[in-house]
Structures are given as C-alpha cells and as structure tokens.
Amino acid sequence: MNLRWVHAVLIMFSAALAVLFGVWCLSRYGREDGTGTLVAPTFVLEPGSSRARVVDPCARVAPAKPSTKPRTTQAPWGLPAYALSQIEYAGLTPLLGRLVRHDHVHLDVVVNGRKVKVPAGVGLAEPVDGGPCPAGGDEQQGDCVTGHIYAAAVANSPLHTHSASGLIHVEPDRPGTYTLGQFFDEWGVRLDAKCIGGYCAGEGKELRAYVDGRRFDGDPRRIVLGNRQEIALVFGGPGDFAEIPRYSGGWPGGGCGGKGEPSC
C-alpha cells in the first residue's frame, strides 16, 4: 500500500475528528497535566492534588476568540456565553476529585432600590433544569423554593449556583481560599471597589458591601466566602441603605470541610 496515500487518509481522518470534536464541544471539557488515578465506575481522581487547567472546546472552535472581560452593562446579567472560559478567567478549575469542602453563601444584589437576580447556572458548564426538588424533602427552603434546580451536564466550578435563590455553593475538590471576586469573574460581571456591572460610584451614589449585616470596608472582591454568610451588595444613594437584605430562606446542609467544620 502506498504510504503517501495512507498518510493522506490519516490526515483527512484527523481533520474529520477535529470537526466532530467542534460539533460535540458542548458535551466535553478538558483537564490536563494531572497526577493520580481515575478508577471506574465513579471516575474520581485520587488523591485530588493534580495540576490541572481548563480547556474550553467551544471557545477553541468559535469564529473568534471569545472575550472573558466582565460585563460593564446595566442589570440584569444573565449567564456568560462560554462558561468554561469564564471559569478559567476566574482562576478556578472544574471539579474532578472528591469534595474537600461543601459550604453555602447567600448573595443579595440591590441596585437603586431594586433586587437583581443572581441567575441559576453560574459556574455550571451546560446547566440543565432538573425541575423541582423531590417531594418529602426540604422543598420549602433553600434552592428548592425556586422550583427549578439546575445541574451541570458538562462540568462544575468550585463556586456555582443551582438556582436563582441567591445561594452560592462552595464545593472545591482541593484546599484553597475562594472569594466573591472570583464568583463575579465567572459570572462575567464587573465588581470592584466602586462599580458593579455598569453602575459606578459618583453623583451621590456609591457601592456598599455587607457581610452578615455589617458593612465591609474596602474592595468587595476580597470578601472570602465562608459558610452560611449573608453577603449584600447595595448600589444607590443615601436612601437605598436604610434596610440591608437579610437571608431567611434556610440552608441546604450544615457545611463541611471549612474552618471549624467536620471533614467532608
């Protein structure tokens, strides 16, 4: 058999696979350069200490490199177009190992006296609506109150939302510190000391951050996410800070792996 012909066939076959890979991009994600083992049937990485990086196949086959620059537009803010790219921009890596921590934070965003929805599916690659929580559980609190629980068909970030309740799930597979700034980066919304999205301090208005009802001084990006925290970001004038939102919707579990908590 002519080796040149075989080589040409292999090249065409590889090109065809690349095309199929692009079409199928939304059903795959990549993590590379890892150590440890994957054991069937759970396919959980052990010991969970691998070096890893995010690969977004959809971004690689896009007509142009997608921007991960956080949006500076007015609310509302939906999900980013390229979730995996945005997760990478936030300095986060999708989960593969066993969870070492499982905590929850509630986030309220209020702009000029109006509450802004934190959407379901932040930090989830291809979020799928699984409908309401099963009957007989805690369907009247936490994420379940919304009647729509989203799960990732492809990959989970360590920081993500399963519903539009405002609850942020902190679920890493490796030790680390996670911040509100990282959550906003993967959401794709600008957050800094003076601005949230397209709203910036000036002309009598300002951005204030509160943690458990107490004002946080400095850049809200630096807020470290704990467990059962109520974080409120309020933008507006003097009259908009009279009442600071407090969460009373219930928490999905007591938490594990965090400071002073039992191991997961």
Backbone as CSV, one residue per row, in Angstrom:
resi,resn,N_x,N_y,N_z,CA_x,CA_y,CA_z,C_x,C_y,C_z
1,MET,0.847,-1.198,0.000,0.000,0.000,0.000,0.880,1.244,0.000
2,ASN,0.503,2.251,-0.781,1.263,3.482,-0.891,1.236,4.232,0.440
3,LEU,2.430,4.454,1.031,2.499,5.113,2.321,1.997,6.554,2.259
4,ARG,2.220,7.206,1.127,1.725,8.580,0.996,0.205,8.600,1.037
5,TRP,-0.395,7.604,0.390,-1.859,7.542,0.392,-2.383,7.298,1.809
6,VAL,-1.690,6.386,2.527,-2.091,6.109,3.913,-1.966,7.367,4.760
7,HIS,-0.872,8.091,4.561,-0.654,9.323,5.317,-1.745,10.338,5.028
8,ALA,-2.137,10.449,3.775,-3.188,11.394,3.399,-4.519,11.012,4.038
9,VAL,-4.809,9.704,4.040,-6.051,9.236,4.662,-6.070,9.556,6.154
10,LEU,-4.919,9.347,6.805,-4.837,9.637,8.234,-5.049,11.120,8.517
11,ILE,-4.499,11.969,7.652,-4.678,13.412,7.819,-6.149,13.781,7.686
12,MET,-6.811,13.205,6.661,-8.227,13.501,6.466,-9.062,12.983,7.633
13,PHE,-8.682,11.806,8.141,-9.396,11.241,9.279,-9.248,12.134,10.518
14,SER,-8.034,12.638,10.721,-7.789,13.524,11.861,-8.584,14.810,11.721
15,ALA,-8.636,15.334,10.482,-9.406,16.562,10.257,-10.887,16.328,10.532
16,ALA,-11.391,15.157,10.112,-12.798,14.836,10.362,-13.078,14.741,11.850
17,LEU,-12.152,14.137,12.595,-12.321,14.052,14.040,-12.339,15.436,14.674
18,ALA,-11.506,16.339,14.163,-11.475,17.699,14.696,-12.805,18.401,14.476
19,VAL,-13.400,18.187,13.308,-14.704,18.789,13.021,-15.761,18.234,13.968
20,LEU,-15.761,16.893,14.117,-16.719,16.276,15.029,-16.515,16.768,16.450
21,PHE,-15.268,16.954,16.838,-14.954,17.463,18.159,-15.559,18.843,18.355
22,GLY,-15.478,19.675,17.332,-16.058,21.017,17.434,-17.556,20.983,17.543
23,VAL,-18.195,20.108,16.763,-19.651,20.000,16.821,-20.099,19.495,18.186
24,TRP,-19.276,18.606,18.745,-19.622,17.959,20.004,-19.086,18.716,21.209
25,CYS,-18.600,19.917,21.001,-17.825,20.614,22.028,-18.604,20.851,23.301
26,LEU,-19.888,21.015,23.210,-20.661,21.329,24.405,-20.891,20.125,25.308
27,SER,-20.413,18.974,24.888,-20.592,17.803,25.744,-19.279,17.319,26.349
28,ARG,-18.230,18.100,26.198,-16.937,17.683,26.727,-16.229,18.856,27.390
29,TYR,-15.304,18.554,28.270,-14.397,19.562,28.784,-13.082,18.884,29.090
30,GLY,-12.015,19.677,29.228,-10.713,19.065,29.413,-10.020,19.504,30.672
31,ARG,-9.310,18.587,31.276,-8.380,18.886,32.360,-7.113,18.104,32.038
32,GLU,-5.993,18.768,32.052,-4.780,18.133,31.586,-3.661,18.236,32.619
33,ASP,-2.576,17.503,32.342,-1.368,17.567,33.147,-1.649,17.178,34.590
34,GLY,-2.361,16.073,34.794,-2.738,15.687,36.147,-1.933,14.513,36.663
35,THR,-1.989,14.322,37.987,-1.406,13.163,38.620,-2.509,12.444,39.370
36,GLY,-2.306,11.177,39.663,-3.333,10.417,40.355,-3.934,9.396,39.416
37,THR,-5.018,8.768,39.845,-5.645,7.736,39.042,-7.133,7.950,38.953
38,LEU,-7.723,7.484,37.847,-9.166,7.500,37.679,-9.659,6.070,37.785
39,VAL,-10.537,5.803,38.717,-10.987,4.441,38.981,-12.470,4.316,38.664
40,ALA,-12.813,3.373,37.751,-14.212,3.110,37.442,-14.868,2.417,38.646
41,PRO,-16.200,2.552,38.874,-17.117,3.250,37.978,-17.352,4.708,38.335
42,THR,-16.749,5.185,39.455,-17.048,6.555,39.885,-16.197,7.586,39.167
43,PHE,-15.051,7.163,38.601,-14.163,8.068,37.868,-13.808,9.286,38.710
44,VAL,-13.389,9.028,39.938,-12.976,10.088,40.852,-11.459,10.106,40.930
45,LEU,-10.902,11.283,40.796,-9.454,11.424,40.815,-8.920,11.253,42.234
46,GLU,-7.932,10.418,42.392,-7.249,10.247,43.671,-5.775,10.551,43.462
47,PRO,-5.124,11.310,44.296,-5.608,11.851,45.554,-6.246,13.227,45.433
48,GLY,-6.453,13.750,44.253,-7.098,15.051,44.109,-6.129,16.214,44.232
49,SER,-4.843,15.980,43.988,-3.846,17.038,44.124,-3.183,17.346,42.783
50,SER,-3.834,16.994,41.706,-3.221,17.152,40.392,-3.100,18.606,39.992
51,ARG,-2.115,18.867,39.149,-2.085,20.157,38.464,-3.105,20.049,37.336
52,ALA,-3.865,21.085,37.133,-4.934,20.990,36.139,-5.162,22.351,35.507
53,ARG,-5.726,22.335,34.322,-6.114,23.577,33.667,-7.401,23.349,32.899
54,VAL,-8.078,24.435,32.609,-9.355,24.357,31.915,-9.128,24.391,30.413
55,VAL,-9.850,23.554,29.694,-9.864,23.593,28.239,-11.311,23.774,27.810
56,ASP,-11.591,24.844,27.095,-12.949,25.119,26.622,-13.019,24.809,25.127
57,PRO,-13.503,23.618,24.741,-13.539,23.249,23.321,-14.390,24.198,22.492
58,CYS,-15.492,24.674,23.066,-16.371,25.571,22.306,-15.660,26.871,21.946
59,ALA,-14.872,27.380,22.892,-14.130,28.607,22.614,-13.076,28.374,21.537
60,ARG,-12.504,27.166,21.516,-11.445,26.875,20.547,-11.965,26.760,19.118
61,VAL,-13.235,26.418,18.961,-13.783,26.300,17.608,-14.682,27.486,17.270
62,ALA,-14.724,28.492,18.142,-15.521,29.691,17.870,-14.886,30.475,16.719
63,PRO,-15.695,31.242,15.964,-15.155,32.029,14.843,-14.061,32.993,15.280
64,ALA,-14.177,33.522,16.505,-13.154,34.406,17.053,-13.010,34.091,18.536
65,LYS,-11.862,34.384,19.089,-11.631,34.118,20.495,-12.632,34.899,21.337
66,PRO,-13.443,34.217,22.151,-14.447,34.926,22.943,-13.804,35.761,24.043
67,SER,-14.429,36.888,24.311,-13.940,37.754,25.377,-14.413,37.242,26.733
68,THR,-13.522,37.269,27.697,-13.891,36.924,29.062,-13.937,38.163,29.953
69,LYS,-13.815,39.335,29.335,-13.846,40.571,30.106,-15.213,40.733,30.763
70,PRO,-15.249,40.941,32.071,-16.529,41.095,32.760,-17.370,42.225,32.174
71,ARG,-18.669,42.008,32.152,-19.594,42.979,31.563,-19.694,44.250,32.400
72,THR,-19.786,45.359,31.709,-19.949,46.665,32.355,-21.280,47.284,31.936
73,THR,-22.250,46.436,31.728,-23.578,46.864,31.296,-24.511,46.963,32.500
74,GLN,-25.700,47.500,32.262,-26.691,47.565,33.324,-27.356,46.205,33.515
75,ALA,-27.922,46.014,34.697,-28.626,44.768,35.009,-29.905,44.675,34.174
76,PRO,-30.403,43.428,33.959,-29.962,42.158,34.544,-28.762,41.570,33.817
77,TRP,-28.102,40.648,34.497,-26.940,39.967,33.926,-27.223,38.472,33.876
78,GLY,-27.274,37.937,32.670,-27.507,36.508,32.506,-26.223,35.723,32.609
79,LEU,-26.258,34.492,32.128,-25.087,33.624,32.182,-24.113,33.985,31.059
80,PRO,-22.823,33.789,31.261,-21.850,34.036,30.188,-22.007,33.010,29.071
81,ALA,-21.608,33.406,27.865,-21.761,32.526,26.701,-20.816,31.331,26.755
82,TYR,-19.634,31.507,27.333,-18.633,30.439,27.378,-18.271,30.191,28.845
83,ALA,-19.017,29.284,29.462,-18.876,29.061,30.903,-17.476,28.600,31.285
84,LEU,-16.916,27.645,30.540,-15.599,27.120,30.896,-14.518,28.192,30.775
85,SER,-14.595,29.007,29.760,-13.624,30.098,29.609,-13.739,31.078,30.765
86,GLN,-14.966,31.337,31.186,-15.171,32.283,32.276,-14.682,31.696,33.598
87,ILE,-14.868,30.386,33.781,-14.356,29.714,34.972,-12.834,29.820,35.016
88,GLU,-12.205,29.627,33.875,-10.749,29.748,33.807,-10.315,31.177,34.105
89,TYR,-11.034,32.155,33.573,-10.714,33.558,33.811,-10.736,33.872,35.309
90,ALA,-11.636,33.211,36.031,-11.756,33.437,37.470,-10.662,32.743,38.273
91,GLY,-9.804,31.983,37.586,-8.750,31.264,38.281,-9.239,30.013,38.975
92,LEU,-10.337,29.458,38.462,-10.930,28.262,39.049,-10.772,27.080,38.090
93,THR,-10.898,25.865,38.617,-10.774,24.655,37.824,-11.977,23.760,38.081
94,PRO,-12.622,23.246,37.040,-13.778,22.358,37.246,-13.438,21.162,38.127
95,LEU,-14.448,20.670,38.811,-14.258,19.591,39.774,-14.019,18.252,39.085
96,LEU,-13.141,17.476,39.689,-12.932,16.094,39.282,-12.714,15.200,40.491
97,GLY,-12.026,15.720,41.499,-11.762,14.932,42.704,-12.912,14.968,43.694
98,ARG,-12.746,14.241,44.771,-13.741,14.240,45.833,-13.763,15.609,46.519
99,LEU,-14.948,16.030,46.954,-15.081,17.322,47.609,-14.331,17.328,48.933
100,VAL,-13.606,18.412,49.172,-12.954,18.593,50.468,-13.699,19.627,51.307
101,ARG,-14.674,20.273,50.695,-15.444,21.293,51.403,-16.798,21.439,50.728
102,HIS,-17.842,21.714,51.533,-19.173,21.950,50.968,-19.887,22.945,51.866
103,ASP,-19.818,24.221,51.482,-20.426,25.310,52.245,-21.372,26.110,51.365
104,HIS,-22.083,27.038,51.976,-23.061,27.838,51.243,-23.035,29.289,51.711
105,VAL,-23.204,30.170,50.743,-23.254,31.610,50.985,-24.489,32.145,50.278
106,HIS,-25.138,33.139,50.870,-26.265,33.770,50.164,-25.859,35.171,49.736
107,LEU,-26.141,35.483,48.472,-25.788,36.779,47.899,-27.031,37.544,47.482
108,ASP,-27.144,38.778,47.968,-28.166,39.716,47.501,-27.486,40.833,46.737
109,VAL,-28.042,41.195,45.606,-27.564,42.341,44.829,-28.739,43.292,44.661
110,VAL,-28.558,44.533,45.101,-29.622,45.541,45.017,-29.054,46.768,44.309
111,VAL,-29.721,47.219,43.271,-29.283,48.385,42.505,-30.415,49.403,42.461
112,ASN,-30.139,50.566,42.993,-31.124,51.654,43.008,-32.468,51.208,43.572
113,GLY,-32.377,50.444,44.666,-33.578,50.013,45.359,-34.249,48.777,44.793
114,ARG,-33.733,48.216,43.711,-34.343,47.038,43.093,-33.402,45.848,43.174
115,LYS,-33.979,44.708,43.548,-33.169,43.499,43.665,-32.824,42.948,42.285
116,VAL,-31.578,42.557,42.120,-31.095,41.980,40.868,-30.920,40.483,41.059
117,LYS,-31.471,39.703,40.160,-31.405,38.250,40.284,-30.009,37.728,40.000
118,VAL,-29.535,36.872,40.882,-28.327,36.088,40.625,-28.808,34.809,39.940
119,PRO,-28.483,34.590,38.675,-29.121,33.502,37.922,-28.659,32.113,38.331
120,ALA,-29.510,31.147,38.101,-29.117,29.746,38.244,-28.126,29.392,37.149
121,GLY,-27.145,28.567,37.468,-26.217,28.082,36.447,-24.892,28.803,36.384
122,VAL,-24.655,29.792,37.239,-23.325,30.406,37.272,-22.323,29.337,37.721
123,GLY,-21.228,29.203,37.002,-20.228,28.201,37.349,-20.574,26.787,36.915
124,LEU,-21.627,26.640,36.101,-22.003,25.329,35.571,-21.851,25.352,34.053
125,ALA,-21.100,24.411,33.508,-20.980,24.295,32.053,-22.161,23.476,31.551
126,GLU,-22.986,24.080,30.724,-24.232,23.496,30.235,-25.199,23.155,31.370
127,PRO,-25.736,24.171,32.040,-26.712,23.903,33.097,-28.020,23.359,32.530
128,VAL,-28.558,22.361,33.211,-29.796,21.714,32.801,-30.808,21.824,33.935
129,ASP,-32.016,22.283,33.613,-33.069,22.441,34.595,-33.654,21.074,34.942
130,GLY,-33.451,20.644,36.179,-33.974,19.358,36.621,-35.332,19.455,37.275
131,GLY,-35.934,20.661,37.249,-37.253,20.824,37.837,-37.192,20.977,39.341
132,PRO,-38.320,20.733,40.026,-38.375,20.929,41.478,-37.631,19.846,42.250
133,CYS,-37.365,20.129,43.526,-36.750,19.132,44.395,-37.741,17.987,44.624
134,PRO,-37.258,16.803,44.915,-38.151,15.676,45.184,-39.074,15.960,46.361
135,ALA,-40.298,15.511,46.272,-41.260,15.701,47.353,-40.805,14.965,48.606
136,GLY,-41.142,15.543,49.747,-40.783,14.917,51.012,-39.477,15.393,51.583
137,GLY,-38.770,16.251,50.853,-37.511,16.794,51.344,-37.703,18.194,51.885
138,ASP,-36.698,19.039,51.656,-36.776,20.432,52.104,-37.175,21.342,50.957
139,GLU,-38.297,21.001,50.302,-38.685,21.745,49.112,-39.181,23.146,49.403
140,GLN,-39.331,23.501,50.686,-39.806,24.831,51.048,-38.692,25.739,51.547
141,GLN,-37.437,25.372,51.291,-36.338,26.230,51.713,-35.151,26.089,50.763
142,GLY,-34.215,27.015,50.903,-33.001,26.981,50.105,-33.248,27.045,48.614
143,ASP,-32.472,26.306,47.861,-32.623,26.268,46.407,-34.005,25.770,45.995
144,CYS,-34.569,24.880,46.792,-35.822,24.220,46.407,-36.994,25.186,46.283
145,VAL,-36.932,26.312,46.972,-38.037,27.278,46.948,-38.341,27.746,45.530
146,THR,-37.318,27.810,44.694,-37.497,28.332,43.335,-38.260,27.375,42.433
147,GLY,-38.270,26.085,42.768,-38.945,25.093,41.927,-38.150,24.660,40.718
148,HIS,-36.920,25.163,40.604,-36.065,24.809,39.466,-34.637,24.617,39.965
149,ILE,-34.155,23.389,39.916,-32.803,23.068,40.356,-31.969,22.695,39.133
150,TYR,-30.887,23.432,38.926,-30.048,23.234,37.751,-28.796,22.429,38.118
151,ALA,-28.416,21.537,37.221,-27.189,20.760,37.365,-26.383,20.877,36.083
152,ALA,-25.075,20.700,36.191,-24.202,20.820,35.022,-24.182,19.523,34.229
153,ALA,-24.377,19.628,32.924,-24.260,18.458,32.056,-22.800,18.169,31.715
154,VAL,-21.920,19.157,31.910,-20.527,19.004,31.499,-19.559,19.144,32.663
155,ALA,-19.614,20.262,33.402,-18.621,20.486,34.450,-19.134,21.476,35.480
156,ASN,-18.674,21.285,36.725,-18.978,22.185,37.842,-17.733,22.967,38.230
157,SER,-17.888,24.263,38.438,-16.850,25.054,39.073,-16.950,24.849,40.590
158,PRO,-15.871,25.104,41.339,-15.973,25.048,42.797,-16.983,26.049,43.365
159,LEU,-17.272,27.111,42.616,-18.282,28.095,43.016,-19.393,28.062,41.976
160,HIS,-20.622,27.813,42.409,-21.701,27.729,41.426,-23.055,27.951,42.085
161,THR,-24.060,28.191,41.247,-25.433,28.337,41.719,-26.297,27.263,41.069
162,HIS,-27.122,26.621,41.880,-28.053,25.610,41.363,-29.446,26.189,41.117
163,SER,-29.673,27.406,41.579,-30.986,28.025,41.431,-30.817,29.536,41.421
164,ALA,-31.943,30.230,41.268,-31.939,31.698,41.309,-32.282,32.207,42.699
165,SER,-32.004,31.398,43.711,-32.297,31.773,45.097,-31.277,32.740,45.676
166,GLY,-30.130,32.876,45.018,-29.036,33.679,45.558,-28.022,32.863,46.324
167,LEU,-28.279,31.559,46.484,-27.338,30.692,47.195,-26.154,30.348,46.294
168,ILE,-24.963,30.540,46.826,-23.730,30.152,46.146,-23.190,28.923,46.853
169,HIS,-22.933,27.870,46.084,-22.365,26.644,46.642,-20.850,26.711,46.520
170,VAL,-20.177,26.490,47.629,-18.710,26.464,47.666,-18.308,25.005,47.807
171,GLU,-17.886,24.387,46.704,-17.642,22.942,46.679,-16.329,22.621,45.951
172,PRO,-15.191,22.902,46.554,-13.920,22.593,45.901,-13.483,21.152,46.141
173,ASP,-12.617,20.668,45.250,-12.031,19.344,45.420,-10.581,19.430,45.862
174,ARG,-10.145,20.615,46.244,-8.785,20.814,46.736,-8.789,22.026,47.664
175,PRO,-7.893,22.084,48.641,-7.881,23.207,49.578,-7.640,24.531,48.857
176,GLY,-8.173,25.589,49.412,-7.968,26.900,48.820,-8.898,27.926,49.442
177,THR,-8.642,29.179,49.107,-9.473,30.288,49.552,-10.268,30.792,48.353
178,TYR,-11.546,30.998,48.541,-12.420,31.401,47.442,-13.092,32.728,47.795
179,THR,-13.174,33.609,46.812,-13.611,34.974,47.082,-14.820,35.373,46.244
180,LEU,-15.458,36.446,46.675,-16.597,36.979,45.934,-16.154,37.477,44.561
181,GLY,-14.944,37.993,44.475,-14.425,38.452,43.187,-14.343,37.339,42.177
182,GLN,-13.946,36.145,42.608,-13.891,35.004,41.694,-15.281,34.628,41.200
183,PHE,-16.268,34.693,42.087,-17.631,34.373,41.662,-18.106,35.354,40.598
184,PHE,-17.852,36.639,40.795,-18.274,37.634,39.802,-17.491,37.478,38.506
185,ASP,-16.237,37.082,38.584,-15.456,36.862,37.368,-16.040,35.720,36.545
186,GLU,-16.435,34.615,37.197,-17.006,33.516,36.426,-18.430,33.833,35.974
187,TRP,-19.127,34.709,36.695,-20.430,35.193,36.258,-20.260,36.116,35.059
188,GLY,-19.099,36.751,34.977,-18.815,37.670,33.874,-19.390,39.047,34.102
189,VAL,-19.375,39.504,35.368,-19.915,40.812,35.722,-18.838,41.585,36.488
190,ARG,-18.616,42.838,36.105,-17.595,43.635,36.782,-17.959,43.863,38.244
191,LEU,-16.968,43.711,39.107,-17.106,44.060,40.519,-15.772,44.583,41.013
192,ASP,-15.789,45.787,41.559,-14.598,46.333,42.190,-15.037,47.260,43.326
193,ALA,-14.140,48.064,43.829,-14.448,48.887,44.995,-15.508,49.944,44.714
194,LYS,-15.677,50.318,43.444,-16.596,51.397,43.121,-17.717,50.998,42.171
195,CYS,-17.566,49.879,41.491,-18.515,49.538,40.428,-19.049,48.126,40.568
196,ILE,-20.283,47.965,40.107,-20.860,46.646,39.884,-21.561,46.712,38.538
197,GLY,-21.114,45.868,37.607,-21.644,45.942,36.249,-21.421,47.326,35.659
198,GLY,-22.507,47.953,35.200,-22.412,49.282,34.604,-22.717,50.413,35.561
199,TYR,-22.750,50.120,36.853,-23.087,51.126,37.865,-21.843,51.450,38.683
200,CYS,-21.439,52.716,38.654,-20.228,53.141,39.353,-20.514,54.324,40.269
201,ALA,-19.729,54.428,41.318,-19.899,55.488,42.299,-19.739,56.864,41.649
202,GLY,-20.535,57.810,42.111,-20.493,59.179,41.604,-21.868,59.797,41.632
203,GLU,-21.909,61.126,41.656,-23.167,61.867,41.655,-24.078,61.427,42.811
204,GLY,-23.477,61.281,43.977,-24.245,60.959,45.173,-24.547,59.489,45.371
205,LYS,-24.054,58.640,44.492,-24.306,57.206,44.627,-23.007,56.455,44.890
206,GLU,-23.135,55.300,45.522,-21.959,54.500,45.849,-22.328,53.030,45.943
207,LEU,-21.290,52.205,45.969,-21.457,50.764,46.143,-21.006,50.396,47.546
208,ARG,-21.881,49.714,48.276,-21.541,49.244,49.606,-21.697,47.729,49.674
209,ALA,-20.844,47.107,50.475,-20.911,45.663,50.694,-21.150,45.387,52.165
210,TYR,-21.966,44.386,52.436,-22.275,43.995,53.808,-22.098,42.492,53.944
211,VAL,-21.514,42.080,55.064,-21.366,40.659,55.377,-22.042,40.408,56.718
212,ASP,-23.071,39.589,56.689,-23.865,39.304,57.890,-24.363,40.584,58.547
213,GLY,-24.789,41.527,57.711,-25.378,42.760,58.206,-24.405,43.859,58.556
214,ARG,-23.113,43.560,58.535,-22.104,44.562,58.876,-21.403,45.047,57.615
215,ARG,-21.165,46.342,57.568,-20.538,46.905,56.374,-19.101,46.422,56.240
216,PHE,-18.749,46.034,55.030,-17.397,45.580,54.720,-16.628,46.744,54.130
217,ASP,-15.507,47.106,54.731,-14.690,48.210,54.241,-13.684,47.693,53.225
218,GLY,-13.580,48.390,52.101,-12.611,48.007,51.086,-13.277,47.381,49.874
219,ASP,-12.453,46.761,49.050,-12.912,46.169,47.800,-13.716,44.902,48.085
220,PRO,-14.987,44.848,47.676,-15.792,43.644,47.941,-15.276,42.396,47.242
221,ARG,-14.419,42.564,46.251,-13.822,41.398,45.603,-13.040,40.548,46.600
222,ARG,-12.540,41.172,47.647,-11.681,40.480,48.609,-12.466,39.703,49.663
223,ILE,-13.787,39.776,49.630,-14.575,39.050,50.629,-14.341,37.555,50.461
224,VAL,-13.868,36.924,51.508,-13.608,35.476,51.484,-14.919,34.760,51.815
225,LEU,-15.266,33.783,50.989,-16.523,33.068,51.162,-16.395,32.026,52.270
226,GLY,-17.282,32.124,53.258,-17.278,31.188,54.377,-18.456,30.244,54.280
227,ASN,-19.138,30.040,55.401,-20.321,29.189,55.416,-21.462,29.929,56.096
228,ARG,-22.631,29.822,55.493,-23.834,30.465,55.995,-23.633,31.970,56.165
229,GLN,-22.928,32.552,55.229,-22.760,34.002,55.177,-23.903,34.627,54.404
230,GLU,-24.298,35.817,54.822,-25.206,36.642,54.026,-24.409,37.827,53.520
231,ILE,-24.198,37.871,52.220,-23.472,38.975,51.593,-24.463,39.808,50.812
232,ALA,-24.423,41.096,51.022,-25.303,42.016,50.298,-24.465,43.086,49.614
233,LEU,-24.666,43.254,48.324,-24.057,44.337,47.559,-25.170,45.310,47.200
234,VAL,-25.035,46.533,47.683,-26.091,47.531,47.500,-25.498,48.752,46.820
235,PHE,-26.059,49.108,45.669,-25.638,50.309,44.946,-26.785,51.308,44.947
236,GLY,-26.462,52.553,45.265,-27.503,53.564,45.231,-27.122,54.805,46.008
237,GLY,-28.140,55.627,46.324,-27.946,56.843,47.090,-28.232,56.627,48.564
238,PRO,-28.166,57.709,49.368,-28.327,57.589,50.819,-29.598,56.848,51.247
239,GLY,-30.692,57.049,50.542,-31.942,56.407,50.929,-32.018,54.929,50.632
240,ASP,-31.035,54.416,49.887,-31.074,52.999,49.495,-30.394,52.069,50.492
241,PHE,-29.824,52.643,51.561,-29.088,51.817,52.521,-29.810,51.697,53.861
242,ALA,-31.056,52.140,53.904,-31.800,52.110,55.169,-32.058,50.686,55.638
243,GLU,-32.382,49.802,54.703,-32.637,48.411,55.044,-31.710,47.511,54.232
244,ILE,-30.893,46.757,54.939,-29.949,45.852,54.283,-30.571,44.467,54.223
245,PRO,-30.570,43.820,53.048,-31.198,42.500,52.913,-30.591,41.477,53.873
246,ARG,-31.457,40.655,54.436,-31.017,39.522,55.266,-31.707,38.263,54.758
247,TYR,-30.973,37.176,54.738,-31.499,35.926,54.202,-32.152,35.092,55.299
248,SER,-33.334,34.566,55.008,-34.033,33.720,55.982,-34.662,32.497,55.296
249,GLY,-34.101,32.119,54.151,-34.700,31.051,53.358,-34.255,29.649,53.693
250,GLY,-33.373,29.488,54.662,-32.905,28.160,55.028,-31.661,27.750,54.252
251,TRP,-30.861,26.896,54.874,-29.590,26.481,54.286,-29.617,24.997,53.929
252,PRO,-29.069,24.636,52.786,-29.047,23.224,52.382,-27.897,22.457,53.007
253,GLY,-28.031,22.100,54.260,-26.978,21.357,54.945,-26.159,22.240,55.853
254,GLY,-25.449,21.580,56.791,-24.701,22.331,57.775,-23.324,22.764,57.335
255,GLY,-22.795,22.161,56.290,-21.467,22.511,55.812,-20.417,21.536,56.328
256,CYS,-19.352,21.385,55.542,-18.241,20.516,55.949,-16.961,20.985,55.268
257,GLY,-15.847,20.690,55.911,-14.540,20.970,55.336,-14.026,22.360,55.556
258,GLY,-14.864,23.273,56.030,-14.442,24.642,56.288,-13.881,24.798,57.685
259,LYS,-13.526,26.020,58.029,-12.950,26.315,59.330,-13.920,25.938,60.445
260,GLY,-13.474,25.077,61.352,-14.296,24.674,62.473,-15.396,23.686,62.129
261,GLU,-15.380,23.147,60.895,-16.420,22.227,60.451,-15.863,20.799,60.384
262,PRO,-16.742,19.798,60.437,-16.268,18.419,60.267,-15.769,18.175,58.850
263,SER,-14.969,17.170,58.666,-14.475,16.817,57.332,-15.615,16.307,56.462
264,CYS,-15.478,16.499,55.153,-16.495,16.022,54.227,-16.345,14.523,53.993
